[in-house]
Amino acid sequence: RREEEIKNHNMLNYYALSRSLVILPKISGVLSIIGSGLLARHVAKKGLKEVSLTSHMLLHISIVDIISSFFAYFLSSWLAPKGSMPYAAGNMATCTFQGTIFVFSLIYFATAYAELAGIYWLMVQPGWAQSKMKRKGIRYGFTLPPVLIGLCAAIPPIFFGLYNPAVFNCFLNDQPVGCHGNPEVACSRGEESEHAQIAVFSYVLLGNLAIVVFICLLVYTVYKQERNLISTYRRDKQRIERLQSILLGKA
């Protein structure tokens, strides 16, 4: 009887945890939609032709975040096939759609934020004034790659059935869960999902590393420019003092 009570208690804890894992992303999704919506509204009010390249990038990032927060986080389990997780009410078509949006957003954000960090570094470089960054060619050169790379990463898994129910939504996963590498369970879908997961997470990691590199370059460039300004100021001060001493000596 004691063992049965422990088992029932563990089952209740498991169900409570599984439900919380599904509910919490919905809350974070709503908060993210509100924040990105306010940011997009603030940038759009200024006029797209008038804002800087960084504001242009932030507007696009906000739009993608609103879409991904709604479909991947707020809807989360509601788009998963019925019975695959708590509150699931969808089918494999809605699951595939959600997984595509989720992977696209991960790749898009990794690329866009790395580019944004690179833009801030370029802004302190000679010859990269705001007027130059407002050119259409420069803007398209920064705004299009995240979209194209995201689509190239998110679309191919559709044809291999790699989008399946995961923790709280649909992602790159095997079906049934845990079938990959298990000789006793045959995979019906997503047998090669593990390789796709590694590829996506590796790209996201590289994007984060690129952000760190650009931030370090930005700090180093500003520090170097500050040292040059200080040294220039000291040289000019010495020249002025010598000139003053010469003039005073003549007087």
Secondary structure, DSSP 8 states (H G I E B T S, - for coil): -HHHHHHHHHHHHHHHHHHHHHHHHHHHHHHHHHHHHHHHHHHHHH-TTTS-HHHHHHHHHHHHHHHHIIIIIISGGGGSBTTSSTT--B-HHHHHHHHHHHHHHHHHHHHHHHHHHHHHHHHTSTT--HHHHTSHHHHHHHHHHHHHHHHHHHSHHHHTT-EEE-SSSEEE--BSTT-TT-TTS--SB-TTHHHHHHHHHHHHHHHHHHHHHHHHHHHHHHHHHHHHHHHHHHHHHHHHHHHHHHHHHH-
